[in-house]
């Protein structure tokens, strides 16, 4: 990452890391990734002064960037070691994509909104992350070309796990996904064991609906 960018707003970012640690985030690799990643570059200039608050912020196109504590909790649950290939469903701002690029070996990220993908791609280029591939398209299809993945992380709520994710995750691989209706969901971690997915219920959450062929239809 470009040194000048890493040092911008270093103080507020350090305070955010301290807050997340106090809130119970223990994974030092996750805290280090948050400390290194300039979140202010991933939000619109009008809300940039709030970039290091623990709050969700609007990023345009009816979408938001999640609270840093949500990103930290998600990434801690995945227990990434650094050698994994990860599929991210919903690039959004690109902030979580940038965090994943520090925590994993390769990141494949899918976004369905062209304007968001263009902005995320440009910001990622600006910070110098090189182990990320982007795709504009239906996230419920996954990205078969580069499967299987060690982890699939989904940033939108679905009625059930798309069968494509089950097919594209490795044996022992994890799928982190919110399941429920369009308004409220429960976050689940699924681990592939042969033809089955072992499920662990994590917590109630609220995400935008996952739209696509194997999930909710666009209204």
C-alpha positions in Angstrom: 0.0 0.0 0.0 1.3 3.5 -0.8 3.0 4.8 2.3 1.5 8.3 2.0 -2.0 6.9 1.9 -1.4 4.6 4.8 -0.3 7.6 6.9 -3.3 9.7 6.1 -5.7 10.0 9.1 -3.5 7.6 11.0 -4.6 8.9 14.4 -8.4 8.4 13.8 -7.7 4.9 12.4 -5.6 3.9 15.4 -8.5 5.0 17.7 -10.9 2.9 15.7 -8.6 -0.1 16.0 -8.4 0.5 19.8 -12.2 0.7 20.0 -12.7 -2.5 18.1 -10.2 -4.3 20.4 -12.2 -3.0 23.4 -15.4 -4.3 21.8 -13.9 -7.8 21.7 -12.1 -8.2 18.4 -9.1 -10.3 19.3 -7.7 -11.4 15.9 -4.5 -9.3 15.5 -4.4 -9.9 11.7 -7.9 -8.3 11.3 -7.0 -5.4 13.6 -3.8 -4.9 11.6 -5.7 -4.9 8.3 -8.1 -2.2 9.6 -5.1 -0.2 10.8 -3.5 -0.4 7.4 -6.5 0.4 5.2 -7.6 4.0 4.6 -11.4 3.7 5.1 -11.8 7.4 4.3 -10.9 6.8 0.7 -13.8 4.3 0.3 -16.6 6.7 1.4 -17.9 9.8 -0.5 -16.2 13.1 0.3 -19.3 14.5 2.0 -19.1 11.9 4.8 -15.3 11.4 4.9 -15.0 13.2 8.3 -17.0 10.3 9.7 -15.0 7.6 8.1 -13.5 6.3 11.4 -16.7 6.3 13.4 -18.1 2.9 14.1 -21.1 3.5 11.9 -22.6 2.6 8.5 -22.4 5.3 5.9 -24.1 5.9 2.6 -22.0 5.2 -0.5 -24.6 6.1 -3.2 -26.8 3.9 -5.4 -28.9 3.1 -2.4 -26.1 1.2 -0.7 -24.0 1.6 2.5 -20.6 0.7 3.8 -21.1 -1.4 6.9 -19.9 -0.4 10.4 -16.2 -1.3 10.9 -17.2 -3.5 13.8 -19.4 -5.6 11.4 -16.5 -6.0 9.0 -14.2 -6.9 11.8 -16.6 -9.5 13.3 -17.2 -11.1 9.8 -13.5 -11.3 9.1 -12.6 -12.7 12.5 -15.3 -15.4 12.1 -13.6 -16.6 8.8 -10.2 -17.2 10.7 -8.2 -16.6 7.6 -4.6 -17.7 7.7 -3.3 -15.8 4.7 -3.1 -18.5 2.0 -6.8 -18.7 1.1 -8.7 -17.9 -2.1 -11.8 -15.9 -1.1 -15.0 -15.1 -3.1 -16.7 -11.9 -2.0 -20.3 -11.4 -3.0 -21.1 -7.6 -3.1 -18.0 -5.4 -3.6 -19.9 -2.3 -2.5 -17.4 0.4 -1.5 -14.5 -2.0 -1.9 -13.4 -1.5 1.7 -14.0 -5.1 2.8 -12.3 -6.2 -0.4 -9.2 -4.3 0.6 -9.2 -5.8 4.0 -9.6 -9.3 2.5 -6.6 -8.6 0.2 -4.4 -8.2 3.3 -5.8 -11.3 5.1 -6.0 -13.8 2.1 -3.9 -14.8 -0.8 -6.4 -14.1 -3.6 -9.7 -12.2 -3.6 -12.4 -12.5 -6.2 -15.2 -9.9 -5.8 -18.5 -9.6 -7.6 -20.7 -6.5 -7.8 -23.9 -6.0 -9.8 -24.0 -2.1 -9.8 -21.5 -0.7 -12.4 -21.0 2.7 -10.7 -20.1 1.1 -7.4 -17.7 -1.4 -9.1 -16.0 1.4 -11.0 -15.4 3.5 -7.8 -14.2 0.5 -5.8 -11.8 -0.6 -8.6 -10.3 2.9 -8.8 -9.9 3.2 -5.0 -8.3 -0.3 -4.9 -5.9 0.8 -7.7 -5.1 3.9 -5.7 -4.1 2.0 -2.6 -2.0 -0.5 -4.6 -3.7 -3.8 -3.8 -2.8 -6.3 -6.6 -4.3 -9.7 -5.5 -7.9 -8.8 -6.3 -10.0 -9.7 -9.4 -13.4 -8.0 -10.0 -16.5 -9.1 -11.9 -19.6 -7.2 -12.8 -22.6 -9.5 -12.7 -25.0 -11.6 -10.7 -23.4 -12.5 -7.4 -25.8 -15.5 -6.9 -24.0 -17.3 -9.7 -20.7 -17.2 -8.0 -17.6 -17.2 -10.2 -17.1 -20.7 -11.5 -14.0 -19.9 -13.5 -11.8 -19.6 -10.4 -13.6 -22.1 -8.1 -13.3 -23.7 -5.7 -12.9 -21.1 -2.9 -11.7 -21.6 0.7 -14.2 -19.0 1.9 -17.3 -17.2 0.4 -18.4 -14.1 2.2 -21.8 -12.6 1.3 -22.7 -9.0 2.0 -26.5 -9.2 1.4 -29.4 -11.3 2.8 -30.8 -14.3 1.0 -33.7 -16.7 1.6 -31.4 -19.7 1.4 -27.8 -20.6 0.5 -27.5 -20.5 -3.4 -26.6 -24.0 -4.6 -23.8 -22.4 -6.6 -22.0 -21.4 -3.4 -22.1 -25.0 -2.1 -20.7 -26.2 -5.5 -17.9 -23.6 -5.5 -16.6 -23.9 -1.9 -13.8 -26.4 -1.0 -14.2 -29.3 1.3 -14.0 -27.8 4.8 -14.5 -24.3 3.3 -16.7 -21.7 4.9 -19.7 -19.7 3.6 -20.7 -16.7 5.7 -24.1 -15.5 4.7 -27.2 -13.7 6.2 -30.4 -15.7 5.7 -33.9 -14.6 6.2 -36.4 -12.3 4.5 -35.8 -9.0 2.7 -35.8 -6.9 6.0 -34.2 -9.0 8.7 -31.9 -12.0 8.6 -29.7 -14.2 10.8 -26.0 -14.5 10.1 -24.9 -18.1 9.5 -21.6 -19.8 9.0 -21.7 -22.9 6.8 -18.9 -25.4 6.5 -18.8 -27.9 3.6 -18.6 -31.5 4.7 -19.0 -33.6 1.6 -22.5 -33.1 0.1 -23.7 -31.4 3.3 -23.3 -27.9 4.8 -22.9 -27.8 8.5 -24.5 -24.7 9.9 -23.7 -22.4 12.9 -26.0 -19.6 13.8 -24.1 -16.4 14.6 -26.4 -13.4 15.3 -29.4 -11.4 14.0 -28.4 -8.9 11.3 -30.0 -6.5 8.8 -28.6 -6.4 5.2 -29.9 -5.3 1.8 -31.4 -8.2 -0.1 -29.2 -10.4 -2.3 -30.7 -10.0 -5.8 -30.2 -12.5 -8.6 -31.1 -15.8 -10.2 -30.7 -17.9 -7.1 -32.0 -15.4 -4.5 -34.5 -12.5 -4.4 -35.8 -11.1 -7.7 -35.3 -7.4 -8.3 -38.6 -5.6 -7.7 
